[in-house]
Amino acid sequence: MSVLGNIIWLLFGGLLTAIEYFVSSLILMLTIIGIPFGLQTMKLGILALWPFGSQVVDKPQASGCLNTLMNVIWIFIGGIWISISHLIFGILLAITIIGIPFARQHFKLAHIALVPFGKEVR
């Protein structure tokens, strides 16, 4: 079921979303300061490419001030807008019964888009 969901996801916008995340990741990695943020957008791109069957979990060794500081910077730079866009798409998809599984994936993406530091995609 997850393979079919991923194929449908890719055909109806998931591939475009993943490409946008990968391009923004490469642009962020052009500077030394942007490398940590580029790695997080790469994580978002991987999840946007194949969301069904993937889980977002907390890293066990990732609690600390640095992750919190980086998440706060991320939220102010653009994480809030990425998260809000995924929430809006999730709400729109949740209106129909057919769109509920895809809405759940957008809500998963919204969660990791808000605070990506200290999270891992499995």
C-alpha positions as CSV (number, residue, x, y, z in Angstrom):
1,M,0.0,0.0,0.0
2,S,2.8,2.4,0.8
3,V,4.4,1.9,-2.6
4,L,1.1,2.7,-4.3
5,G,0.7,5.8,-2.1
6,N,4.2,6.9,-2.9
7,I,3.7,6.6,-6.6
8,I,0.5,8.6,-6.5
9,W,2.2,11.1,-4.2
10,L,5.0,11.5,-6.8
11,L,2.7,11.9,-9.7
12,F,0.5,14.6,-8.1
13,G,3.2,17.0,-6.8
14,G,5.5,15.1,-4.5
15,L,8.3,15.0,-7.1
16,L,8.0,18.7,-7.8
17,T,8.1,19.4,-4.0
18,A,11.2,17.2,-3.5
19,I,13.0,18.9,-6.4
20,E,12.2,22.3,-4.9
21,Y,13.7,21.1,-1.5
22,F,16.8,19.7,-3.2
23,V,17.4,22.9,-5.2
24,S,17.0,25.1,-2.2
25,S,19.3,22.7,-0.3
26,L,22.0,23.1,-2.9
27,I,21.6,26.9,-2.8
28,L,21.8,27.0,1.0
29,M,25.0,24.8,0.9
30,L,26.8,27.4,-1.2
31,T,27.8,29.2,1.9
32,I,29.5,27.7,5.0
33,I,26.8,29.2,7.3
34,G,24.0,27.6,5.2
35,I,25.3,24.1,5.3
36,P,23.4,22.9,8.4
37,F,20.2,24.4,7.0
38,G,20.9,22.9,3.6
39,L,21.2,19.5,5.3
40,Q,17.8,19.9,6.9
41,T,16.2,20.9,3.6
42,M,17.8,17.8,2.1
43,K,16.1,15.8,4.9
44,L,12.8,17.4,4.0
45,G,13.4,16.6,0.3
46,I,14.0,13.0,1.0
47,L,10.8,12.8,3.1
48,A,8.9,14.7,0.4
49,L,10.1,12.2,-2.2
50,W,9.0,9.1,-0.4
51,P,6.7,9.9,2.6
52,F,4.6,6.8,2.9
53,G,6.3,4.3,5.1
54,S,8.7,6.8,6.5
55,Q,8.7,8.0,10.1
56,V,10.1,11.1,11.7
57,V,11.6,10.3,15.1
58,D,13.7,12.2,17.6
59,K,17.4,11.5,17.6
60,P,18.3,10.1,21.0
61,Q,21.6,12.1,21.3
62,A,20.2,15.3,19.8
63,S,18.9,17.1,22.9
64,G,20.8,20.2,23.6
65,C,21.1,24.0,23.2
66,L,22.5,23.9,19.8
67,N,19.5,22.1,18.3
68,T,17.2,24.4,20.0
69,L,19.1,27.5,18.8
70,M,19.2,26.2,15.2
71,N,15.5,25.4,15.3
72,V,14.7,28.9,16.5
73,I,16.8,30.4,13.7
74,W,15.2,28.0,11.2
75,I,11.7,29.1,12.3
76,F,12.5,32.7,11.8
77,I,14.3,32.3,8.5
78,G,11.5,30.4,6.8
79,G,10.5,27.2,8.6
80,I,7.2,28.7,9.7
81,W,6.2,29.4,6.1
82,I,7.1,26.0,4.9
83,S,5.2,24.4,7.8
84,I,2.1,26.6,7.2
85,S,2.1,25.7,3.5
86,H,2.1,22.0,4.4
87,L,-0.7,22.6,6.9
88,I,-2.8,24.3,4.4
89,F,-2.3,21.6,1.8
90,G,-3.1,19.0,4.5
91,I,-6.3,20.7,5.5
92,L,-7.4,21.0,1.9
93,L,-6.7,17.3,1.3
94,A,-8.4,16.2,4.5
95,I,-11.7,17.6,3.2
96,T,-12.2,14.5,1.0
97,I,-12.0,10.9,2.2
98,I,-9.6,10.0,-0.7
99,G,-7.2,12.8,0.3
100,I,-6.9,11.9,4.0
101,P,-3.8,9.7,3.6
102,F,-2.1,12.4,1.6
103,A,-3.1,15.0,4.2
104,R,-1.4,12.9,6.9
105,Q,1.8,13.0,4.9
106,H,1.5,16.8,4.6
107,F,1.0,17.0,8.4
108,K,4.1,14.9,8.9
109,L,6.1,17.2,6.6
110,A,4.7,20.3,8.4
111,H,6.0,18.9,11.7
112,I,9.5,18.3,10.5
113,A,9.5,21.6,8.5
114,L,8.8,23.5,11.7
115,V,11.6,22.0,13.8
116,P,14.0,19.8,11.7
117,F,17.0,19.9,13.9
118,G,17.2,16.9,16.2
119,K,14.8,14.8,14.0
120,E,15.6,11.8,11.9
121,V,13.7,10.3,8.9
122,R,13.5,6.5,8.9
